[in-house]
Amino acid sequence: MLPSEGAGGAAAAPASAGGGLSRRQAVPLAVGSVAGSGILFLPSAVYAEAGSVSLLVWLVATALCLPMLLMFDDMVRAKPDGDGIEAFIRDGLGDRVARCVAPMFVGLVSVGLPTGAMVAGEYVAEGLGAGRAVAVVGAVAVLVAAVATNLAGAPTSARVQHAGVAALLVTAAVLVVAAAPGMADGLGAVRPRTADLGPLLPTATLAFWAFAGFENLTFLSREFRDPRRDFLPVSATALGAYGLLTVLLTVAIAVRVPRGDVDEVTGLLQLADSIEPRALVVAAVTAIAFGAMTLNAVAWVWGISRVAAGAAARGALPAGLAATTDAGVPRRAIGLLAGLFAVSGTALVAAPGLVIDAAAAAGATFVVLYVLSIVSYARARGLTPRSAANLALLVVLAVALAQSGARALYGVALFAAALAAPTLTRRRSRRADRQAATRPTQPTPTRPT
């Protein structure tokens, strides 16, 4: 997930000499746009939590995206230049709700990035056979690198970001191929049983983090030769390919690692440790995981800091965050993110068991944003086959959030706080004005002659 300036948009891909990307050229970039750090731990986390219904979990998580693809396809057709999810929500729900998008992205990233950093740190610690302290140092290194790079005004290029994601995807594919010979014999571990359906929807909300931000594809569509014609087939192909990869990784882990022994965070490394030559495979997976997460963090800080600065300029966040350097670096917004990283990172260090819960909370926050998008879409377009499909999906998303319990509270609380903030600000302003009006006027001292 490589954000751009548009609140969750993908970093722009270079257009081809023929006037834009063909479908064949666009699909790999679209897969990279959707993929993110979730592939490092979600296959193992889903299997650990859902067991035999893990494949159904991935099926549901992928299926949740399909009606929204139709919705975003309409968005691209109406606005092929890609104005972002905030403008999309503004069309149907008005400016006040749309102003909540940027603060929600800030809150989401302040939890999501430290979670990903902790995963990368755990990979380093496991890969080196070291203790918890090394994991913490690794996590801090990811976040410090992301903040420092952006403060210096030198974010990594889109080409480097895509290369990092490509390396991660290729590594995952190699692990699947290496584990393939034993898959058929171990499929019983992921054969769905009716009695085990309880964790299905709550775990699907967790799994959704793997696809969170797939509205990035609306930004990538600007690089297509014909966005209106190519968006839907390219996006559907990318989501299907990425969904299949997560399924195969889950099966590989289930076949190679007993469920009771699966580490929810570093399950991919456990899979690597079952493949010869073990030392080399583990070292490669560790290095690629750490590098990909660092590139991902740099990209997110770059994108969300500019989202925060733009929102501050429009009055949706404190005005001070809009300040930038002469080079256009929003240092105050980056500083805000660094402070939020410190808070949530400290919580994750103090309570390591919260890593998966934090990832689920971030995934649920994306679900809240998509709920707003669906409601906006239905209000703006009226009842059409596509809006009806999304309204049906809305029921599933609501049930998934409700069944997720405390994990869903973070996203809901973010939205409620962002929605209430302008009212509270106006009340404080009016109170200050009344106090100023009733304060006794001090006589102006006269200068002796």
C-alpha positions as CSV (number, residue, x, y, z in Angstrom):
1,M,0.0,0.0,0.0
2,L,1.8,3.0,-1.3
3,P,-0.1,6.2,-0.5
4,S,0.1,9.4,-2.5
5,E,-1.0,12.9,-1.6
6,G,-4.6,11.9,-1.9
7,A,-5.4,10.1,1.4
8,G,-4.6,6.6,0.6
9,G,-3.8,6.8,-3.1
10,A,-1.0,4.9,-4.7
11,A,2.3,6.4,-5.7
12,A,2.0,7.3,-9.4
13,A,3.5,4.9,-11.8
14,P,5.4,6.1,-14.8
15,A,3.3,6.3,-17.9
16,S,4.5,4.3,-20.9
17,A,5.7,5.8,-24.1
18,G,2.4,4.8,-25.8
19,G,0.3,7.2,-23.8
20,G,-0.3,5.3,-20.6
21,L,-0.1,1.8,-19.2
22,S,-1.6,-1.1,-21.0
23,R,-3.6,-3.7,-19.1
24,R,-0.7,-6.1,-19.1
25,Q,1.6,-3.4,-17.7
26,A,-0.9,-2.2,-15.2
27,V,-1.7,-5.5,-13.5
28,P,1.7,-6.0,-11.8
29,L,1.6,-2.4,-10.5
30,A,-2.0,-2.8,-9.3
31,V,-1.0,-5.9,-7.3
32,G,1.9,-3.9,-5.8
33,S,-0.5,-1.0,-5.0
34,V,-2.7,-3.3,-3.0
35,A,0.0,-5.4,-1.3
36,G,1.6,-4.2,1.9
37,S,3.1,-5.4,5.1
38,G,0.0,-7.4,5.9
39,I,1.3,-10.3,3.8
40,L,4.1,-10.8,6.3
41,F,1.7,-11.8,9.2
42,L,-1.9,-12.1,8.1
43,P,-1.8,-15.6,6.6
44,S,-0.5,-17.0,9.9
45,A,-2.7,-14.7,12.0
46,V,-5.8,-15.8,10.1
47,Y,-4.9,-19.4,10.4
48,A,-4.2,-19.1,14.1
49,E,-7.5,-17.4,14.8
50,A,-9.8,-19.1,12.3
51,G,-8.3,-22.6,11.9
52,S,-10.4,-24.7,9.5
53,V,-12.4,-21.8,8.1
54,S,-9.3,-19.8,7.2
55,L,-10.0,-20.2,3.4
56,L,-13.5,-19.0,3.9
57,V,-12.2,-16.0,5.8
58,W,-10.0,-15.0,2.7
59,L,-12.9,-15.7,0.4
60,V,-15.1,-13.3,2.4
61,A,-12.4,-10.7,2.7
62,T,-11.9,-10.8,-1.1
63,A,-15.6,-10.8,-1.9
64,L,-16.1,-7.7,0.3
65,C,-13.9,-5.9,-2.2
66,L,-15.9,-6.8,-5.3
67,P,-19.0,-4.6,-4.9
68,M,-16.7,-1.7,-3.9
69,L,-14.7,-2.2,-7.0
70,L,-17.9,-1.5,-9.0
71,M,-18.4,1.6,-6.8
72,F,-14.9,2.8,-7.4
73,D,-15.2,2.0,-11.1
74,D,-18.1,4.5,-11.2
75,M,-15.9,6.9,-9.4
76,V,-13.1,6.6,-12.0
77,R,-15.6,7.0,-14.8
78,A,-17.0,10.2,-13.2
79,K,-13.5,11.5,-12.2
80,P,-10.8,9.8,-14.2
81,D,-8.2,12.3,-12.8
82,G,-8.7,10.6,-9.3
83,D,-9.6,13.2,-6.7
84,G,-9.6,10.8,-3.8
85,I,-11.9,9.2,-1.3
86,E,-12.4,12.5,0.5
87,A,-14.0,14.1,-2.6
88,F,-16.0,11.0,-3.2
89,I,-17.5,11.1,0.3
90,R,-18.1,14.8,0.0
91,D,-20.3,14.2,-3.1
92,G,-22.9,12.3,-1.1
93,L,-22.4,13.2,2.6
94,G,-21.3,16.8,2.5
95,D,-18.2,18.7,3.6
96,R,-18.5,18.0,7.3
97,V,-18.3,14.3,6.9
98,A,-15.6,14.5,4.2
99,R,-13.4,16.6,6.6
100,C,-13.3,13.5,8.9
101,V,-11.3,11.5,6.3
102,A,-7.9,13.1,6.8
103,P,-8.0,12.9,10.6
104,M,-9.1,9.2,10.3
105,F,-6.2,8.5,8.0
106,V,-3.8,10.1,10.5
107,G,-5.3,8.1,13.4
108,L,-5.2,4.9,11.3
109,V,-1.5,5.3,10.3
110,S,-0.5,6.2,13.8
111,V,-1.5,2.6,14.8
112,G,-1.0,0.8,11.6
113,L,2.7,1.8,10.9
114,P,4.0,1.0,14.4
115,T,2.2,-2.4,14.1
116,G,3.9,-3.1,10.8
117,A,7.2,-1.9,12.3
118,M,6.8,-4.3,15.2
119,V,6.2,-7.1,12.8
120,A,9.4,-6.2,10.9
121,G,11.3,-6.1,14.2
122,E,10.0,-9.5,15.2
123,Y,11.2,-10.8,11.9
124,V,14.7,-9.5,12.6
125,A,14.8,-10.9,16.1
126,E,13.5,-14.3,15.0
127,G,15.9,-14.3,12.0
128,L,18.9,-13.6,14.2
129,G,17.7,-15.8,17.0
130,A,17.8,-12.8,19.3
131,G,15.5,-11.6,22.0
132,R,12.7,-9.0,22.5
133,A,15.1,-6.1,22.7
134,V,16.3,-6.7,19.1
135,A,12.7,-6.7,17.9
136,V,12.1,-3.3,19.6
137,V,15.3,-1.9,18.1
138,G,14.3,-3.1,14.7
139,A,10.8,-1.5,15.0
140,V,12.3,1.8,16.2
141,A,14.7,1.7,13.2
142,V,11.9,1.4,10.7
143,L,9.9,4.3,12.2
144,V,13.0,6.5,12.7
145,A,14.1,5.9,9.1
146,A,10.6,6.8,7.8
147,V,10.4,10.0,9.8
148,A,14.1,11.1,9.2
149,T,13.8,10.4,5.4
150,N,10.7,12.6,5.1
151,L,12.1,15.4,7.3
152,A,15.1,15.5,5.0
153,G,12.7,15.9,2.1
154,A,14.0,12.8,0.3
155,P,11.4,10.1,0.1
156,T,12.1,7.0,-1.9
157,S,11.0,7.1,-5.5
158,A,7.9,5.2,-6.7
159,R,10.2,2.9,-8.7
160,V,12.1,1.9,-5.5
161,Q,8.8,1.4,-3.6
162,H,7.4,-0.9,-6.2
163,A,10.7,-2.8,-6.3
164,G,10.4,-3.4,-2.6
165,V,6.8,-4.7,-2.8
166,A,7.7,-6.8,-5.8
167,A,10.6,-8.4,-3.9
168,L,8.2,-9.2,-1.0
169,L,5.6,-10.7,-3.4
170,V,8.2,-12.8,-5.2
171,T,9.5,-14.1,-1.9
172,A,6.0,-15.1,-0.9
173,A,5.4,-16.8,-4.2
174,V,8.7,-18.7,-3.8
175,L,7.7,-19.9,-0.3
176,V,4.4,-21.2,-1.7
177,V,6.1,-23.1,-4.6
178,A,8.6,-24.6,-2.1
179,A,5.8,-25.8,0.2
180,A,3.6,-27.0,-2.7
181,P,4.7,-30.7,-2.7
182,G,3.1,-31.3,0.7
183,M,0.0,-29.2,0.3
184,A,-2.4,-31.9,-0.9
185,D,-1.7,-34.1,2.1
186,G,-2.4,-31.4,4.6
187,L,-5.5,-29.7,3.2
188,G,-7.6,-31.3,6.0
189,A,-6.3,-28.5,8.3
190,V,-8.2,-25.9,6.3
191,R,-11.2,-27.9,5.2
192,P,-14.2,-25.8,6.5
193,R,-16.4,-27.3,9.2
194,T,-19.8,-25.9,10.1
195,A,-19.1,-26.0,13.8
196,D,-16.1,-23.7,13.4
197,L,-17.9,-20.8,11.6
198,G,-17.9,-18.5,14.7
199,P,-14.6,-16.6,14.0
200,L,-15.5,-16.2,10.3
201,L,-16.6,-12.5,10.1
202,P,-14.4,-11.1,13.0
203,T,-11.4,-12.7,11.4
204,A,-12.4,-11.4,8.0
205,T,-12.2,-7.9,9.4
206,L,-8.6,-8.7,10.4
207,A,-7.9,-10.2,7.0
208,F,-9.3,-7.1,5.3
209,W,-6.1,-5.3,6.4
210,A,-4.4,-7.2,3.6
211,F,-6.6,-5.3,1.1
212,A,-6.9,-2.1,3.1
213,G,-6.3,0.9,0.9
214,F,-7.3,-0.9,-2.3
215,E,-9.0,2.4,-3.3
216,N,-5.3,3.2,-4.2
217,L,-6.3,1.7,-7.5
218,T,-8.4,4.8,-8.3
219,F,-5.2,6.8,-8.2
220,L,-3.2,4.4,-10.2
221,S,-5.9,4.5,-12.9
222,R,-4.6,7.9,-13.9
223,E,-1.7,6.1,-15.5
224,F,-3.9,3.8,-17.6
225,R,-4.3,4.3,-21.3
226,D,-8.1,4.3,-20.9
227,P,-9.0,4.6,-17.2
228,R,-12.8,4.2,-17.8
229,R,-12.3,1.0,-19.8
230,D,-9.3,-0.5,-18.0
231,F,-10.0,0.1,-14.3
232,L,-12.4,-2.7,-13.6
233,P,-10.6,-5.6,-15.4
234,V,-7.2,-4.5,-14.1
235,S,-8.4,-4.1,-10.5
236,A,-10.3,-7.3,-10.4
237,T,-7.3,-9.2,-11.8
238,A,-5.0,-7.6,-9.2
239,L,-7.3,-8.4,-6.3
240,G,-7.8,-11.9,-7.5
241,A,-4.1,-12.6,-7.9
242,Y,-3.2,-11.1,-4.5
243,G,-6.1,-12.9,-2.8
244,L,-5.0,-16.2,-4.3
245,L,-1.4,-15.6,-3.0
246,T,-2.7,-15.0,0.5
247,V,-4.8,-18.2,0.4
248,L,-1.8,-20.2,-0.8
249,L,0.4,-18.8,1.9
250,T,-2.2,-19.7,4.5
251,V,-2.4,-23.2,3.2
252,A,1.4,-23.5,3.1
253,I,1.6,-22.4,6.8
254,A,-1.2,-24.8,7.8
255,V,0.5,-27.7,6.1
256,R,4.0,-27.0,7.4
257,V,3.3,-25.7,10.9
258,P,0.9,-27.2,13.4
259,R,-1.8,-24.7,14.4
260,G,-0.9,-24.7,18.0
261,D,2.7,-23.8,17.2
262,V,1.9,-21.0,14.7
263,D,3.3,-17.6,15.6
264,E,0.6,-15.0,14.6
265,V,3.3,-12.4,13.8
266,T,6.2,-14.4,12.2
267,G,4.4,-17.3,10.7
268,L,5.9,-16.6,7.3
269,L,9.3,-17.0,8.9
270,Q,8.3,-20.3,10.4
271,L,7.3,-21.4,6.9
272,A,10.7,-20.3,5.6
273,D,12.4,-22.2,8.4
274,S,10.8,-25.4,7.1
275,I,12.4,-25.1,3.6
276,E,15.9,-26.0,2.7
277,P,18.4,-24.5,2.8
278,R,16.9,-23.1,6.0
279,A,19.5,-20.6,7.0
280,L,19.6,-19.0,3.5
281,V,15.8,-18.9,3.1
282,V,15.3,-17.4,6.6
283,A,18.0,-14.7,6.0
284,A,16.4,-13.7,2.7
285,V,12.9,-13.5,4.0
286,T,14.1,-11.5,7.0
287,A,16.0,-9.0,4.9
288,I,13.3,-8.5,2.4
289,A,10.6,-8.2,5.1
290,F,12.5,-5.5,6.9
291,G,13.4,-3.6,3.7
292,A,9.9,-3.7,2.3
293,M,8.4,-2.6,5.6
294,T,10.8,0.4,5.8
295,L,10.0,1.5,2.2
296,N,6.3,1.1,3.0
297,A,6.7,3.3,6.2
298,V,8.6,6.0,4.2
299,A,5.8,6.1,1.6
300,W,3.0,6.2,4.2
301,V,4.6,9.0,6.2
302,W,5.2,11.0,3.0
303,G,1.6,10.6,1.9
304,I,-0.2,11.1,5.2
305,S,1.9,14.0,6.3
306,R,0.8,15.9,3.2
307,V,-2.8,14.8,3.7
308,A,-2.6,16.3,7.2
309,A,-1.0,19.5,6.0
310,G,-3.7,19.8,3.3
311,A,-6.4,19.2,5.8
312,A,-5.0,21.8,8.1
313,A,-5.0,24.3,5.3
314,R,-8.7,23.6,4.8
315,G,-9.5,23.8,8.5
316,A,-10.0,20.1,9.2
317,L,-7.0,19.9,11.4
318,P,-5.1,22.5,13.6
319,A,-3.8,25.3,11.3
320,G,-0.3,25.0,12.5
321,L,0.1,21.6,10.7
322,A,-0.2,23.4,7.4
323,A,3.2,25.0,7.7
324,T,5.9,23.7,5.3
325,T,9.5,24.4,4.6
326,D,10.7,26.3,1.5
327,A,11.2,22.8,0.0
328,G,7.6,21.9,0.7
329,V,8.3,19.5,3.6
330,P,5.4,19.6,6.2
331,R,7.7,19.2,9.2
332,R,5.0,19.9,11.8
333,A,2.7,17.2,10.3
334,I,5.6,14.8,10.2
335,G,6.4,15.7,13.8
336,L,2.8,15.0,14.8
337,L,3.0,11.5,13.2
338,A,6.3,10.9,15.0
339,G,4.7,11.7,18.3
340,L,1.7,9.5,17.6
341,F,4.1,6.7,16.6
342,A,5.9,7.1,19.9
343,V,2.6,6.7,21.9
344,S,1.3,3.7,20.0
345,G,4.7,2.1,19.7
346,T,5.2,2.4,23.5
347,A,1.9,0.6,24.0
348,L,2.9,-2.2,21.6
349,V,6.3,-2.6,23.4
350,A,4.6,-2.8,26.8
351,A,1.9,-5.2,25.6
352,P,3.3,-7.4,22.7
353,G,0.0,-9.3,22.5
354,L,-1.7,-6.2,21.1
355,V,0.1,-6.4,17.7
356,I,-2.7,-8.5,16.0
357,D,-5.4,-6.5,17.8
358,A,-3.8,-3.2,16.5
359,A,-3.7,-4.6,13.0
360,A,-7.4,-5.6,13.3
361,A,-8.3,-2.1,14.6
362,A,-6.5,-0.5,11.6
363,G,-8.4,-2.9,9.3
364,A,-11.7,-2.0,11.0
365,T,-10.9,1.7,10.5
366,F,-10.6,1.1,6.8
367,V,-14.0,-0.7,6.9
368,V,-15.5,2.5,8.5
369,L,-14.1,4.6,5.7
370,Y,-15.6,2.2,3.2
371,V,-18.9,2.3,5.0
372,L,-18.9,6.1,4.6
373,S,-18.0,5.7,0.9
374,I,-20.9,3.3,0.3
375,V,-23.4,5.5,2.0
376,S,-22.2,8.5,0.1
377,Y,-22.3,6.5,-3.2
378,A,-25.9,5.5,-2.5
379,R,-27.0,9.0,-1.7
380,A,-25.3,10.5,-4.7
381,R,-26.4,7.9,-7.3
382,G,-29.7,6.7,-5.9
383,L,-30.8,3.1,-6.2
384,T,-29.0,1.3,-9.0
385,P,-27.8,-2.3,-9.3
386,R,-24.3,-1.3,-8.3
387,S,-25.5,0.9,-5.3
388,A,-27.9,-1.9,-4.3
389,A,-25.0,-4.4,-4.2
390,N,-23.0,-2.1,-2.1
391,L,-25.9,-1.5,0.3
392,A,-26.2,-5.3,0.7
393,L,-22.4,-5.3,1.5
394,L,-23.0,-2.5,4.0
395,V,-25.0,-5.0,6.1
396,V,-22.2,-7.5,6.0
397,L,-19.6,-4.8,7.0
398,A,-21.8,-3.7,9.9
399,V,-22.2,-7.2,11.2
400,A,-18.4,-7.8,10.8
401,L,-17.7,-4.6,12.8
402,A,-20.2,-5.6,15.5
403,Q,-18.7,-9.1,15.8
404,S,-15.2,-7.6,16.0
405,G,-16.1,-6.1,19.3
406,A,-13.4,-3.9,20.9
407,R,-11.3,-4.1,17.8
408,A,-13.9,-2.0,15.9
409,L,-14.1,0.7,18.5
410,Y,-11.0,2.5,17.5
411,G,-12.2,3.3,14.0
412,V,-15.7,4.2,15.2
413,A,-14.2,6.5,17.9
414,L,-11.9,8.1,15.3
415,F,-14.9,9.0,13.2
416,A,-17.0,10.2,16.1
417,A,-14.1,12.4,17.4
418,A,-13.4,13.9,13.9
419,L,-17.1,14.6,13.4
420,A,-17.5,16.3,16.8
421,A,-14.3,18.3,16.7
422,P,-15.6,21.3,14.6
423,T,-18.6,21.7,17.0
424,L,-16.4,21.6,20.1
425,T,-14.0,24.1,18.5
426,R,-16.8,26.5,17.7
427,R,-18.2,26.2,21.2
428,R,-14.8,27.1,22.7
429,S,-14.5,30.0,20.3
430,R,-17.9,31.4,21.3
431,R,-17.2,30.9,25.0
432,A,-13.9,32.8,24.6
433,D,-15.7,35.6,22.7
434,R,-18.4,35.9,25.5
435,Q,-15.7,36.0,28.2
436,A,-13.9,38.7,26.3
437,A,-17.1,40.7,25.9
438,T,-17.9,40.6,29.6
439,R,-14.4,41.3,30.9
440,P,-14.2,44.8,32.5
441,T,-12.3,47.2,30.3
442,Q,-9.1,48.5,31.9
443,P,-8.7,52.3,31.7
444,T,-5.9,53.4,29.4
445,P,-3.2,55.1,31.5
446,T,-2.4,58.7,30.6
447,R,1.1,59.9,30.1
448,P,1.9,62.8,32.5
449,T,2.6,66.1,30.8
